[in-house]
């Protein structure tokens, strides 16, 4: 194998295998190179991150509210059914005792 073929294979093989080099372990708590560098790009990145998490939190709260409303409606229906059943049982008791 020639030198040129050997050099080019070093660059081709990782691309074929889908290998991606990372700068550090995943979840190491570092914000990334752009934010670490500071400046306008760092501030922009921090603002975008805050916006993302704010939107995500709002979506979760919206879902939680909808779930609570659904549960409240369900329990209200259950109360009505139990009150109707209680009324029927009381009427049956009055008929039996007469």
C-alpha positions in Angstrom: 0.0 0.0 0.0 1.4 3.4 -0.9 1.8 6.3 1.6 -1.0 8.3 -0.1 -3.4 5.4 0.1 -2.5 4.8 3.8 -3.1 8.5 4.6 -6.4 8.6 2.8 -7.6 5.5 4.6 -7.2 7.2 7.9 -9.8 9.7 7.0 -12.2 7.5 5.1 -12.5 4.6 7.7 -13.8 6.8 10.5 -16.4 8.4 8.1 -17.6 5.0 6.9 -18.0 3.7 10.5 -19.8 6.8 11.6 -17.4 7.6 14.4 -17.8 10.9 16.1 -15.1 12.4 18.3 -16.3 14.2 21.4 -14.4 16.8 23.4 -15.3 15.3 26.8 -17.5 12.8 28.5 -21.2 13.2 27.9 -23.0 15.0 30.7 -19.8 16.5 32.2 -21.6 19.7 33.1 -19.6 22.0 30.8 -21.7 24.4 28.7 -19.7 24.1 25.5 -17.0 25.9 23.7 -19.1 28.8 22.5 -20.4 29.6 26.0 -17.0 29.2 27.5 -15.6 31.6 25.1 -18.0 34.3 26.2 -18.8 37.4 24.2 -21.9 37.9 22.1 -22.1 34.3 20.9 -21.9 33.0 24.5 -24.7 35.3 25.6 -26.8 34.4 22.6 -26.3 30.7 23.3 -27.2 31.2 27.0 -30.4 33.1 26.0 -31.4 30.4 23.6 -30.9 27.7 26.2 -33.0 29.6 28.7 -35.7 30.1 26.1 -35.7 26.4 25.3 -36.1 25.4 28.9 -38.7 28.1 29.6 -40.8 26.8 26.6 -40.4 23.2 27.8 -41.5 24.2 31.3 -44.6 26.0 30.0 -45.5 23.0 27.9 -45.3 20.7 30.9 -47.4 23.1 33.0 -50.0 23.3 30.3 -50.2 19.5 30.2 -50.4 19.3 34.0 -53.2 21.8 34.1 -55.1 19.9 31.4 -54.6 16.6 33.3 -55.9 18.2 36.5 -59.0 19.6 34.8 -59.7 16.1 33.3 -59.3 14.5 36.7 -61.5 17.1 38.4 -64.2 16.5 35.7 -64.0 12.8 36.3 -64.3 13.1 40.1 -67.3 15.5 39.7 -69.1 12.9 37.6 -68.2 10.3 40.2 -69.7 12.5 42.9 -72.9 12.9 40.9 -73.2 9.2 40.3 -72.7 8.4 44.0 -75.2 11.0 45.1 -77.7 9.5 42.7 -77.0 6.0 44.0 -77.3 7.3 47.6 -80.7 8.8 46.7 -81.9 5.5 45.2 -80.8 3.5 48.3 -82.5 5.9 50.6 -85.7 5.7 48.6 -85.4 1.9 48.7 -85.0 2.0 52.5 -88.1 4.1 52.9 -90.1 1.7 50.8 -88.8 -1.3 52.9 -89.5 0.3 56.2 -93.2 1.1 55.3 
